[in-house]
Amino acid sequence: MQNADVHKTEMQRTRLHGRELAYREAGAGAGKPTLLLIHGMAGSSITWRELIPRLESKFHIIAPDLPGHGESSLDFDDYSLGAMASALRDLLVVKGITRCTVIGQSLGGGVALQFVYQYPDFCERIALIGSGGLGKEVNWILRLLAVPGAELLLSAGAAPFVVSAGDKARGFFSGKGVRAIALQEPWAAYESLGRPGHRRTFFKTLRAVVDNKGQAVSANNRLYLAAQLPFQLIWGDRDPIIPVSHGHTTHEAIPGSRLAIVEGTGHYPHVEDPAAVERILTDFLESTEPGHIDHQLLSQLVTAGGDADQ
């Protein structure tokens, strides 16, 4: 659907422990700081199509398809946040990248937080866009899909003929001048679930982080670790998936963090208003110095539960 709109960066591939991980790379050049862009659930690196061209002149960008997503292998064994963070670390090692700013959206925000927790030496800054892992609340549809047996319902709802009908309806309204950019990403995710392999990995990924009560994984008791780095939060004020209140609560919990609310956008502000997100990220990246989590301080923080003197 959106492939024709993807930025000119070609998809590349590397093998990690016998399985293929796909990624996009742009802006490579000596001395440029690296940005690791991590997409959300049922998404892919395509979600960064508006942002990559805006950032590549100043930054080296690595945008992977997470395991089981996009063009990456569907044969990874583990779709937990920890396993995904490990795959991204392996990708950086293969690329010879030792330091980066980690930017995650939705599920990718949860992966980013886990990455900082597991591999602090790699991290210079962290930016989260409508991030998961910062509170219990999540859209009721995801809670419903986390219930055992939901696969049967989705198998019918995401059947090829249903997706095809949706594409035709979208094309009709587009031809009439109706531009629903906020629906592009949710529809791309839904469309991917029409493929059995992607549907299977979707449920594995979803149930690793969501149950029938809401988000089952939280980074809130470890935010003091990420707080050692420059920290930017970005949220759409109309986010229907993860409430903007999670952004406000996290901002209050992390001294020195930044919170930017992108008005008039939902769960995908980087697609709905890429110019605004570009300004926010560029200001954040250019006005902060790369952080470093000191190992001695890290030891004190872990054993003290975040209460060590900072």
C-alpha positions as protocol buffer text, in pm:
chain_id: "A"
residue {
  index: 1
  type: MET
  ca { x: 0 y: 0 z: 0 }
}
residue {
  index: 2
  type: GLN
  ca { x: 257 y: 258 z: 111 }
}
residue {
  index: 3
  type: ASN
  ca { x: 564 y: 109 z: -55 }
}
residue {
  index: 4
  type: ALA
  ca { x: 549 y: 361 z: -338 }
}
residue {
  index: 5
  type: ASP
  ca { x: 581 y: 637 z: -81 }
}
residue {
  index: 6
  type: VAL
  ca { x: 881 y: 494 z: 99 }
}
residue {
  index: 7
  type: HIS
  ca { x: 1190 y: 711 z: 95 }
}
residue {
  index: 8
  type: LYS
  ca { x: 1458 y: 615 z: -154 }
}
residue {
  index: 9
  type: THR
  ca { x: 1660 y: 434 z: 113 }
}
residue {
  index: 10
  type: GLU
  ca { x: 1679 y: 70 z: 9 }
}
residue {
  index: 11
  type: MET
  ca { x: 1598 y: -212 z: 245 }
}
residue {
  index: 12
  type: GLN
  ca { x: 1911 y: -392 z: 360 }
}
residue {
  index: 13
  type: ARG
  ca { x: 1944 y: -723 z: 538 }
}
residue {
  index: 14
  type: THR
  ca { x: 2178 y: -894 z: 776 }
}
residue {
  index: 15
  type: ARG
  ca { x: 2174 y: -1236 z: 937 }
}
residue {
  index: 16
  type: LEU
  ca { x: 2165 y: -1255 z: 1316 }
}
residue {
  index: 17
  type: HIS
  ca { x: 2211 y: -1602 z: 1463 }
}
residue {
  index: 18
  type: GLY
  ca { x: 2082 y: -1757 z: 1141 }
}
residue {
  index: 19
  type: ARG
  ca { x: 1777 y: -1532 z: 1105 }
}
residue {
  index: 20
  type: GLU
  ca { x: 1738 y: -1233 z: 877 }
}
residue {
  index: 21
  type: LEU
  ca { x: 1682 y: -883 z: 1009 }
}
residue {
  index: 22
  type: ALA
  ca { x: 1585 y: -613 z: 758 }
}
residue {
  index: 23
  type: TYR
  ca { x: 1667 y: -246 z: 809 }
}
residue {
  index: 24
  type: ARG
  ca { x: 1693 y: 90 z: 635 }
}
residue {
  index: 25
  type: GLU
  ca { x: 2002 y: 306 z: 656 }
}
residue {
  index: 26
  type: ALA
  ca { x: 2038 y: 670 z: 556 }
}
residue {
  index: 27
  type: GLY
  ca { x: 2273 y: 961 z: 611 }
}
residue {
  index: 28
  type: ALA
  ca { x: 2585 y: 756 z: 664 }
}
residue {
  index: 29
  type: GLY
  ca { x: 2890 y: 978 z: 698 }
}
residue {
  index: 30
  type: ALA
  ca { x: 3194 y: 1034 z: 914 }
}
residue {
  index: 31
  type: GLY
  ca { x: 3123 y: 1219 z: 1235 }
}
residue {
  index: 32
  type: LYS
  ca { x: 2745 y: 1206 z: 1215 }
}
residue {
  index: 33
  type: PRO
  ca { x: 2567 y: 1093 z: 1533 }
}
residue {
  index: 34
  type: THR
  ca { x: 2356 y: 779 z: 1488 }
}
residue {
  index: 35
  type: LEU
  ca { x: 1981 y: 759 z: 1548 }
}
residue {
  index: 36
  type: LEU
  ca { x: 1821 y: 417 z: 1604 }
}
residue {
  index: 37
  type: LEU
  ca { x: 1453 y: 443 z: 1501 }
}
residue {
  index: 38
  type: ILE
  ca { x: 1227 y: 169 z: 1644 }
}
residue {
  index: 39
  type: HIS
  ca { x: 874 y: 128 z: 1507 }
}
residue {
  index: 40
  type: GLY
  ca { x: 557 y: 5 z: 1678 }
}
residue {
  index: 41
  type: MET
  ca { x: 357 y: -317 z: 1688 }
}
residue {
  index: 42
  type: ALA
  ca { x: 249 y: -465 z: 1352 }
}
residue {
  index: 43
  type: GLY
  ca { x: 443 y: -182 z: 1187 }
}
residue {
  index: 44
  type: SER
  ca { x: 774 y: -157 z: 1006 }
}
residue {
  index: 45
  type: SER
  ca { x: 1049 y: 88 z: 919 }
}
residue {
  index: 46
  type: ILE
  ca { x: 811 y: 233 z: 659 }
}
residue {
  index: 47
  type: THR
  ca { x: 656 y: 434 z: 940 }
}
residue {
  index: 48
  type: TRP
  ca { x: 963 y: 664 z: 935 }
}
residue {
  index: 49
  type: ARG
  ca { x: 921 y: 751 z: 565 }
}
residue {
  index: 50
  type: GLU
  ca { x: 839 y: 1117 z: 642 }
}
residue {
  index: 51
  type: LEU
  ca { x: 1104 y: 1163 z: 908 }
}
residue {
  index: 52
  type: ILE
  ca { x: 1411 y: 1001 z: 751 }
}
residue {
  index: 53
  type: PRO
  ca { x: 1444 y: 1254 z: 465 }
}
residue {
  index: 54
  type: ARG
  ca { x: 1416 y: 1538 z: 716 }
}
residue {
  index: 55
  type: LEU
  ca { x: 1694 y: 1408 z: 942 }
}
residue {
  index: 56
  type: GLU
  ca { x: 1944 y: 1231 z: 718 }
}
residue {
  index: 57
  type: SER
  ca { x: 2145 y: 1542 z: 629 }
}
residue {
  index: 58
  type: LYS
  ca { x: 2255 y: 1579 z: 990 }
}
residue {
  index: 59
  type: PHE
  ca { x: 2227 y: 1229 z: 1130 }
}
residue {
  index: 60
  type: HIS
  ca { x: 2317 y: 870 z: 1046 }
}
residue {
  index: 61
  type: ILE
  ca { x: 1993 y: 673 z: 1066 }
}
residue {
  index: 62
  type: ILE
  ca { x: 1935 y: 303 z: 1128 }
}
residue {
  index: 63
  type: ALA
  ca { x: 1568 y: 201 z: 1109 }
}
residue {
  index: 64
  type: PRO
  ca { x: 1515 y: -176 z: 1151 }
}
residue {
  index: 65
  type: ASP
  ca { x: 1212 y: -392 z: 1094 }
}
residue {
  index: 66
  type: LEU
  ca { x: 1176 y: -559 z: 1432 }
}
residue {
  index: 67
  type: PRO
  ca { x: 1188 y: -940 z: 1444 }
}
residue {
  index: 68
  type: GLY
  ca { x: 867 y: -1080 z: 1297 }
}
residue {
  index: 69
  type: HIS
  ca { x: 773 y: -745 z: 1144 }
}
residue {
  index: 70
  type: GLY
  ca { x: 798 y: -594 z: 797 }
}
residue {
  index: 71
  type: GLU
  ca { x: 1058 y: -776 z: 589 }
}
residue {
  index: 72
  type: SER
  ca { x: 1244 y: -932 z: 881 }
}
residue {
  index: 73
  type: SER
  ca { x: 1230 y: -1306 z: 938 }
}
residue {
  index: 74
  type: LEU
  ca { x: 915 y: -1452 z: 1090 }
}
residue {
  index: 75
  type: ASP
  ca { x: 1117 y: -1733 z: 1247 }
}
residue {
  index: 76
  type: PHE
  ca { x: 1258 y: -1561 z: 1554 }
}
residue {
  index: 77
  type: ASP
  ca { x: 1185 y: -1766 z: 1866 }
}
residue {
  index: 78
  type: ASP
  ca { x: 1128 y: -1486 z: 2116 }
}
residue {
  index: 79
  type: TYR
  ca { x: 927 y: -1167 z: 2071 }
}
residue {
  index: 80
  type: SER
  ca { x: 968 y: -1025 z: 2420 }
}
residue {
  index: 81
  type: LEU
  ca { x: 1102 y: -674 z: 2471 }
}
residue {
  index: 82
  type: GLY
  ca { x: 1429 y: -819 z: 2593 }
}
residue {
  index: 83
  type: ALA
  ca { x: 1475 y: -1035 z: 2284 }
}
residue {
  index: 84
  type: MET
  ca { x: 1397 y: -746 z: 2053 }
}
residue {
  index: 85
  type: ALA
  ca { x: 1644 y: -523 z: 2236 }
}
residue {
  index: 86
  type: SER
  ca { x: 1906 y: -796 z: 2195 }
}
residue {
  index: 87
  type: ALA
  ca { x: 1840 y: -816 z: 1821 }
}
residue {
  index: 88
  type: LEU
  ca { x: 1891 y: -440 z: 1789 }
}
residue {
  index: 89
  type: ARG
  ca { x: 2215 y: -459 z: 1988 }
}
residue {
  index: 90
  type: ASP
  ca { x: 2334 y: -733 z: 1752 }
}
residue {
  index: 91
  type: LEU
  ca { x: 2245 y: -518 z: 1451 }
}
residue {
  index: 92
  type: LEU
  ca { x: 2447 y: -227 z: 1589 }
}
residue {
  index: 93
  type: VAL
  ca { x: 2741 y: -459 z: 1655 }
}
residue {
  index: 94
  type: VAL
  ca { x: 2728 y: -588 z: 1296 }
}
residue {
  index: 95
  type: LYS
  ca { x: 2720 y: -227 z: 1170 }
}
residue {
  index: 96
  type: GLY
  ca { x: 3012 y: -127 z: 1392 }
}
residue {
  index: 97
  type: ILE
  ca { x: 2802 y: 128 z: 1583 }
}
residue {
  index: 98
  type: THR
  ca { x: 2897 y: 172 z: 1947 }
}
residue {
  index: 99
  type: ARG
  ca { x: 2682 y: 473 z: 2049 }
}
residue {
  index: 100
  type: CYS
  ca { x: 2344 y: 606 z: 1938 }
}
residue {
  index: 101
  type: THR
  ca { x: 2034 y: 801 z: 2032 }
}
residue {
  index: 102
  type: VAL
  ca { x: 1744 y: 559 z: 2073 }
}
residue {
  index: 103
  type: ILE
  ca { x: 1406 y: 674 z: 1939 }
}
residue {
  index: 104
  type: GLY
  ca { x: 1102 y: 449 z: 1980 }
}
residue {
  index: 105
  type: GLN
  ca { x: 733 y: 482 z: 1896 }
}
residue {
  index: 106
  type: SER
  ca { x: 454 y: 285 z: 2071 }
}
residue {
  index: 107
  type: LEU
  ca { x: 586 y: -72 z: 2118 }
}
residue {
  index: 108
  type: GLY
  ca { x: 917 y: 66 z: 1992 }
}
residue {
  index: 109
  type: GLY
  ca { x: 924 y: 294 z: 2295 }
}
residue {
  index: 110
  type: GLY
  ca { x: 902 y: -9 z: 2521 }
}
residue {
  index: 111
  type: VAL
  ca { x: 1182 y: -173 z: 2323 }
}
residue {
  index: 112
  type: ALA
  ca { x: 1387 y: 147 z: 2352 }
}
residue {
  index: 113
  type: LEU
  ca { x: 1347 y: 155 z: 2730 }
}
residue {
  index: 114
  type: GLN
  ca { x: 1445 y: -212 z: 2750 }
}
residue {
  index: 115
  type: PHE
  ca { x: 1745 y: -143 z: 2525 }
}
residue {
  index: 116
  type: VAL
  ca { x: 1866 y: 133 z: 2758 }
}
residue {
  index: 117
  type: TYR
  ca { x: 1822 y: -101 z: 3056 }
}
residue {
  index: 118
  type: GLN
  ca { x: 2010 y: -390 z: 2895 }
}
residue {
  index: 119
  type: TYR
  ca { x: 2277 y: -200 z: 2700 }
}
residue {
  index: 120
  type: PRO
  ca { x: 2335 y: 138 z: 2865 }
}
residue {
  index: 121
  type: ASP
  ca { x: 2684 y: 170 z: 2713 }
}
residue {
  index: 122
  type: PHE
  ca { x: 2531 y: 206 z: 2367 }
}
residue {
  index: 123
  type: CYS
  ca { x: 2296 y: 490 z: 2460 }
}
residue {
  index: 124
  type: GLU
  ca { x: 2354 y: 866 z: 2428 }
}
residue {
  index: 125
  type: ARG
  ca { x: 1994 y: 990 z: 2454 }
}
residue {
  index: 126
  type: ILE
  ca { x: 1642 y: 852 z: 2449 }
}
residue {
  index: 127
  type: ALA
  ca { x: 1329 y: 987 z: 2278 }
}
residue {
  index: 128
  type: LEU
  ca { x: 986 y: 823 z: 2307 }
}
residue {
  index: 129
  type: ILE
  ca { x: 684 y: 888 z: 2083 }
}
residue {
  index: 130
  type: GLY
  ca { x: 347 y: 774 z: 2221 }
}
residue {
  index: 131
  type: SER
  ca { x: 541 y: 509 z: 2406 }
}
residue {
  index: 132
  type: GLY
  ca { x: 425 y: 185 z: 2558 }
}
residue {
  index: 133
  type: GLY
  ca { x: 560 y: 58 z: 2887 }
}
residue {
  index: 134
  type: LEU
  ca { x: 484 y: 372 z: 3090 }
}
residue {
  index: 135
  type: GLY
  ca { x: 143 y: 288 z: 3237 }
}
residue {
  index: 136
  type: LYS
  ca { x: -136 y: 33 z: 3248 }
}
residue {
  index: 137
  type: GLU
  ca { x: -392 y: 192 z: 3020 }
}
residue {
  index: 138
  type: VAL
  ca { x: -409 y: 94 z: 2654 }
}
residue {
  index: 139
  type: ASN
  ca { x: -681 y: 90 z: 2388 }
}
residue {
  index: 140
  type: TRP
  ca { x: -955 y: -168 z: 2458 }
}
residue {
  index: 141
  type: ILE
  ca { x: -907 y: -330 z: 2117 }
}
residue {
  index: 142
  type: LEU
  ca { x: -554 y: -440 z: 2208 }
}
residue {
  index: 143
  type: ARG
  ca { x: -682 y: -573 z: 2543 }
}
residue {
  index: 144
  type: LEU
  ca { x: -948 y: -771 z: 2356 }
}
residue {
  index: 145
  type: LEU
  ca { x: -698 y: -913 z: 2109 }
}
residue {
  index: 146
  type: ALA
  ca { x: -476 y: -1027 z: 2397 }
}
residue {
  index: 147
  type: VAL
  ca { x: -750 y: -1265 z: 2514 }
}
residue {
  index: 148
  type: PRO
  ca { x: -693 y: -1632 z: 2418 }
}
residue {
  index: 149
  type: GLY
  ca { x: -893 y: -1723 z: 2109 }
}
residue {
  index: 150
  type: ALA
  ca { x: -886 y: -1376 z: 1956 }
}
residue {
  index: 151
  type: GLU
  ca { x: -681 y: -1521 z: 1671 }
}
residue {
  index: 152
  type: LEU
  ca { x: -997 y: -1676 z: 1525 }
}
residue {
  index: 153
  type: LEU
  ca { x: -1179 y: -1344 z: 1525 }
}
residue {
  index: 154
  type: LEU
  ca { x: -889 y: -1161 z: 1365 }
}
residue {
  index: 155
  type: SER
  ca { x: -832 y: -1437 z: 1109 }
}
residue {
  index: 156
  type: ALA
  ca { x: -1178 y: -1366 z: 969 }
}
residue {
  index: 157
  type: GLY
  ca { x: -1157 y: -988 z: 1007 }
}
residue {
  index: 158
  type: ALA
  ca { x: -818 y: -966 z: 838 }
}
residue {
  index: 159
  type: ALA
  ca { x: -898 y: -1207 z: 558 }
}
residue {
  index: 160
  type: PRO
  ca { x: -765 y: -1096 z: 217 }
}
residue {
  index: 161
  type: PHE
  ca { x: -1110 y: -1013 z: 79 }
}
residue {
  index: 162
  type: VAL
  ca { x: -1181 y: -786 z: 377 }
}
residue {
  index: 163
  type: VAL
  ca { x: -848 y: -609 z: 337 }
}
residue {
  index: 164
  type: SER
  ca { x: -909 y: -575 z: -37 }
}
residue {
  index: 165
  type: ALA
  ca { x: -1250 y: -419 z: 26 }
}
residue {
  index: 166
  type: GLY
  ca { x: -1094 y: -177 z: 270 }
}
residue {
  index: 167
  type: ASP
  ca { x: -830 y: -78 z: 16 }
}
residue {
  index: 168
  type: LYS
  ca { x: -1100 y: -7 z: -242 }
}
residue {
  index: 169
  type: ALA
  ca { x: -1297 y: 205 z: 4 }
}
residue {
  index: 170
  type: ARG
  ca { x: -982 y: 396 z: 97 }
}
residue {
  index: 171
  type: GLY
  ca { x: -908 y: 455 z: -270 }
}
residue {
  index: 172
  type: PHE
  ca { x: -1261 y: 579 z: -331 }
}
residue {
  index: 173
  type: PHE
  ca { x: -1249 y: 837 z: -53 }
}
residue {
  index: 174
  type: SER
  ca { x: -897 y: 942 z: -153 }
}
residue {
  index: 175
  type: GLY
  ca { x: -1028 y: 1001 z: -506 }
}
residue {
  index: 176
  type: LYS
  ca { x: -1295 y: 1226 z: -360 }
}
residue {
  index: 177
  type: GLY
  ca { x: -1028 y: 1436 z: -192 }
}
residue {
  index: 178
  type: VAL
  ca { x: -1071 y: 1285 z: 155 }
}
residue {
  index: 179
  type: ARG
  ca { x: -727 y: 1270 z: 316 }
}
residue {
  index: 180
  type: ALA
  ca { x: -723 y: 1061 z: 632 }
}
residue {
  index: 181
  type: ILE
  ca { x: -351 y: 1054 z: 709 }
}
residue {
  index: 182
  type: ALA
  ca { x: -420 y: 954 z: 1070 }
}
residue {
  index: 183
  type: LEU
  ca { x: -563 y: 625 z: 942 }
}
residue {
  index: 184
  type: GLN
  ca { x: -266 y: 530 z: 725 }
}
residue {
  index: 185
  type: GLU
  ca { x: -58 y: 364 z: 996 }
}
residue {
  index: 186
  type: PRO
  ca { x: -342 y: 172 z: 1165 }
}
residue {
  index: 187
  type: TRP
  ca { x: -456 y: 45 z: 825 }
}
residue {
  index: 188
  type: ALA
  ca { x: -102 y: -60 z: 731 }
}
residue {
  index: 189
  type: ALA
  ca { x: -83 y: -257 z: 1056 }
}
residue {
  index: 190
  type: TYR
  ca { x: -423 y: -416 z: 996 }
}
residue {
  index: 191
  type: GLU
  ca { x: -330 y: -499 z: 638 }
}
residue {
  index: 192
  type: SER
  ca { x: -18 y: -683 z: 755 }
}
residue {
  index: 193
  type: LEU
  ca { x: -236 y: -907 z: 972 }
}
residue {
  index: 194
  type: GLY
  ca { x: -396 y: -1047 z: 657 }
}
residue {
  index: 195
  type: ARG
  ca { x: -77 y: -1250 z: 616 }
}
residue {
  index: 196
  type: PRO
  ca { x: -80 y: -1561 z: 845 }
}
residue {
  index: 197
  type: GLY
  ca { x: 289 y: -1544 z: 937 }
}
residue {
  index: 198
  type: HIS
  ca { x: 266 y: -1180 z: 1043 }
}
residue {
  index: 199
  type: ARG
  ca { x: -57 y: -1249 z: 1228 }
}
residue {
  index: 200
  type: ARG
  ca { x: 114 y: -1522 z: 1429 }
}
residue {
  index: 201
  type: THR
  ca { x: 406 y: -1300 z: 1529 }
}
residue {
  index: 202
  type: PHE
  ca { x: 164 y: -1014 z: 1608 }
}
residue {
  index: 203
  type: PHE
  ca { x: -9 y: -1223 z: 1872 }
}
residue {
  index: 204
  type: LYS
  ca { x: 321 y: -1341 z: 2017 }
}
residue {
  index: 205
  type: THR
  ca { x: 441 y: -982 z: 2041 }
}
residue {
  index: 206
  type: LEU
  ca { x: 112 y: -845 z: 2174 }
}
residue {
  index: 207
  type: ARG
  ca { x: 81 y: -1105 z: 2449 }
}
residue {
  index: 208
  type: ALA
  ca { x: 437 y: -1036 z: 2562 }
}
residue {
  index: 209
  type: VAL
  ca { x: 333 y: -682 z: 2660 }
}
residue {
  index: 210
  type: VAL
  ca { x: -49 y: -666 z: 2689 }
}
residue {
  index: 211
  type: ASP
  ca { x: -313 y: -875 z: 2867 }
}
residue {
  index: 212
  type: ASN
  ca { x: -688 y: -835 z: 2913 }
}
residue {
  index: 213
  type: LYS
  ca { x: -629 y: -577 z: 3187 }
}
residue {
  index: 214
  type: GLY
  ca { x: -396 y: -352 z: 2988 }
}
residue {
  index: 215
  type: GLN
  ca { x: -22 y: -315 z: 2947 }
}
residue {
  index: 216
  type: ALA
  ca { x: 146 y: -600 z: 3132 }
}
residue {
  index: 217
  type: VAL
  ca { x: 501 y: -464 z: 3117 }
}
residue {
  index: 218
  type: SER
  ca { x: 612 y: -141 z: 3281 }
}
residue {
  index: 219
  type: ALA
  ca { x: 943 y: 42 z: 3295 }
}
residue {
  index: 220
  type: ASN
  ca { x: 827 y: 276 z: 3570 }
}
residue {
  index: 221
  type: ASN
  ca { x: 1031 y: 108 z: 3843 }
}
residue {
  index: 222
  type: ARG
  ca { x: 1347 y: 148 z: 3631 }
}
residue {
  index: 223
  type: LEU
  ca { x: 1299 y: 496 z: 3490 }
}
residue {
  index: 224
  type: TYR
  ca { x: 1577 y: 621 z: 3717 }
}
residue {
  index: 225
  type: LEU
  ca { x: 1820 y: 439 z: 3486 }
}
residue {
  index: 226
  type: ALA
  ca { x: 1698 y: 610 z: 3168 }
}
residue {
  index: 227
  type: ALA
  ca { x: 1687 y: 936 z: 3363 }
}
residue {
  index: 228
  type: GLN
  ca { x: 2066 y: 944 z: 3350 }
}
residue {
  index: 229
  type: LEU
  ca { x: 2039 y: 1030 z: 2979 }
}
residue {
  index: 230
  type: PRO
  ca { x: 1886 y: 1330 z: 2799 }
}
residue {
  index: 231
  type: PHE
  ca { x: 1521 y: 1226 z: 2776 }
}
residue {
  index: 232
  type: GLN
  ca { x: 1255 y: 1352 z: 2531 }
}
residue {
  index: 233
  type: LEU
  ca { x: 887 y: 1255 z: 2534 }
}
residue {
  index: 234
  type: ILE
  ca { x: 661 y: 1329 z: 2235 }
}
residue {
  index: 235
  type: TRP
  ca { x: 287 y: 1266 z: 2236 }
}
residue {
  index: 236
  type: GLY
  ca { x: -13 y: 1341 z: 2019 }
}
residue {
  index: 237
  type: ASP
  ca { x: -282 y: 1521 z: 2217 }
}
residue {
  index: 238
  type: ARG
  ca { x: -548 y: 1298 z: 2055 }
}
residue {
  index: 239
  type: ASP
  ca { x: -374 y: 963 z: 2099 }
}
residue {
  index: 240
  type: PRO
  ca { x: -649 y: 697 z: 2112 }
}
residue {
  index: 241
  type: ILE
  ca { x: -412 y: 406 z: 2178 }
}
residue {
  index: 242
  type: ILE
  ca { x: -196 y: 515 z: 2473 }
}
residue {
  index: 243
  type: PRO
  ca { x: -322 y: 815 z: 2670 }
}
residue {
  index: 244
  type: VAL
  ca { x: -120 y: 1136 z: 2678 }
}
residue {
  index: 245
  type: SER
  ca { x: -143 y: 1123 z: 3057 }
}
residue {
  index: 246
  type: HIS
  ca { x: 137 y: 863 z: 3045 }
}
residue {
  index: 247
  type: GLY
  ca { x: 361 y: 1127 z: 2894 }
}
residue {
  index: 248
  type: HIS
  ca { x: 277 y: 1381 z: 3164 }
}
residue {
  index: 249
  type: THR
  ca { x: 328 y: 1128 z: 3445 }
}
residue {
  index: 250
  type: THR
  ca { x: 663 y: 1014 z: 3307 }
}
residue {
  index: 251
  type: HIS
  ca { x: 779 y: 1371 z: 3253 }
}
residue {
  index: 252
  type: GLU
  ca { x: 701 y: 1452 z: 3617 }
}
residue {
  index: 253
  type: ALA
  ca { x: 886 y: 1141 z: 3731 }
}
residue {
  index: 254
  type: ILE
  ca { x: 1209 y: 1223 z: 3544 }
}
residue {
  index: 255
  type: PRO
  ca { x: 1377 y: 1549 z: 3647 }
}
residue {
  index: 256
  type: GLY
  ca { x: 1521 y: 1729 z: 3346 }
}
residue {
  index: 257
  type: SER
  ca { x: 1313 y: 1539 z: 3091 }
}
residue {
  index: 258
  type: ARG
  ca { x: 1133 y: 1718 z: 2811 }
}
residue {
  index: 259
  type: LEU
  ca { x: 772 y: 1670 z: 2704 }
}
residue {
  index: 260
  type: ALA
  ca { x: 635 y: 1797 z: 2372 }
}
residue {
  index: 261
  type: ILE
  ca { x: 265 y: 1762 z: 2289 }
}
residue {
  index: 262
  type: VAL
  ca { x: 190 y: 1770 z: 1915 }
}
residue {
  index: 263
  type: GLU
  ca { x: -154 y: 1923 z: 1883 }
}
residue {
  index: 264
  type: GLY
  ca { x: -407 y: 1776 z: 1646 }
}
residue {
  index: 265
  type: THR
  ca { x: -232 y: 1439 z: 1616 }
}
residue {
  index: 266
  type: GLY
  ca { x: -302 y: 1090 z: 1741 }
}
residue {
  index: 267
  type: HIS
  ca { x: -79 y: 790 z: 1796 }
}
residue {
  index: 268
  type: TYR
  ca { x: 150 y: 865 z: 1501 }
}
residue {
  index: 269
  type: PRO
  ca { x: 260 y: 1230 z: 1524 }
}
residue {
  index: 270
  type: HIS
  ca { x: 576 y: 1150 z: 1324 }
}
residue {
  index: 271
  type: VAL
  ca { x: 346 y: 1068 z: 1028 }
}
residue {
  index: 272
  type: GLU
  ca { x: 61 y: 1310 z: 1096 }
}
residue {
  index: 273
  type: ASP
  ca { x: 282 y: 1615 z: 1157 }
}
residue {
  index: 274
  type: PRO
  ca { x: 640 y: 1519 z: 1064 }
}
residue {
  index: 275
  type: ALA
  ca { x: 756 y: 1882 z: 1049 }
}
residue {
  index: 276
  type: ALA
  ca { x: 665 y: 1932 z: 1415 }
}
residue {
  index: 277
  type: VAL
  ca { x: 835 y: 1609 z: 1523 }
}
residue {
  index: 278
  type: GLU
  ca { x: 1143 y: 1701 z: 1319 }
}
residue {
  index: 279
  type: ARG
  ca { x: 1167 y: 2037 z: 1499 }
}
residue {
  index: 280
  type: ILE
  ca { x: 1128 y: 1873 z: 1839 }
}
residue {
  index: 281
  type: LEU
  ca { x: 1387 y: 1605 z: 1774 }
}
residue {
  index: 282
  type: THR
  ca { x: 1637 y: 1838 z: 1608 }
}
residue {
  index: 283
  type: ASP
  ca { x: 1620 y: 2083 z: 1895 }
}
residue {
  index: 284
  type: PHE
  ca { x: 1657 y: 1799 z: 2146 }
}
residue {
  index: 285
  type: LEU
  ca { x: 1952 y: 1644 z: 1963 }
}
residue {
  index: 286
  type: GLU
  ca { x: 2135 y: 1970 z: 1901 }
}
residue {
  index: 287
  type: SER
  ca { x: 2081 y: 2128 z: 2243 }
}
residue {
  index: 288
  type: THR
  ca { x: 2187 y: 1830 z: 2456 }
}
residue {
  index: 289
  type: GLU
  ca { x: 2519 y: 1658 z: 2502 }
}
residue {
  index: 290
  type: PRO
  ca { x: 2540 y: 1279 z: 2464 }
}
residue {
  index: 291
  type: GLY
  ca { x: 2480 y: 1117 z: 2799 }
}
residue {
  index: 292
  type: HIS
  ca { x: 2668 y: 833 z: 2962 }
}
residue {
  index: 293
  type: ILE
  ca { x: 2547 y: 599 z: 3234 }
}
residue {
  index: 294
  type: ASP
  ca { x: 2838 y: 559 z: 3473 }
}
residue {
  index: 295
  type: HIS
  ca { x: 2883 y: 198 z: 3588 }
}
residue {
  index: 296
  type: GLN
  ca { x: 2953 y: 290 z: 3948 }
}
residue {
  index: 297
  type: LEU
  ca { x: 2642 y: 507 z: 3965 }
}
residue {
  index: 298
  type: LEU
  ca { x: 2446 y: 234 z: 3787 }
}
residue {
  index: 299
  type: SER
  ca { x: 2543 y: -15 z: 4056 }
}
residue {
  index: 300
  type: GLN
  ca { x: 2431 y: 226 z: 4327 }
}
residue {
  index: 301
  type: LEU
  ca { x: 2101 y: 299 z: 4152 }
}
residue {
  index: 302
  type: VAL
  ca { x: 2015 y: -66 z: 4094 }
}
residue {
  index: 303
  type: THR
  ca { x: 2078 y: -170 z: 4453 }
}
residue {
  index: 304
  type: ALA
  ca { x: 1913 y: 141 z: 4598 }
}
residue {
  index: 305
  type: GLY
  ca { x: 1610 y: 119 z: 4369 }
}
residue {
  index: 306
  type: GLY
  ca { x: 1676 y: 464 z: 4228 }
}
residue {
  index: 307
  type: ASP
  ca { x: 1730 y: 639 z: 4561 }
}
residue {
  index: 308
  type: ALA
  ca { x: 2105 y: 691 z: 4528 }
}
residue {
  index: 309
  type: ASP
  ca { x: 2222 y: 1049 z: 4543 }
}
residue {
  index: 310
  type: GLN
  ca { x: 2244 y: 1196 z: 4196 }
}
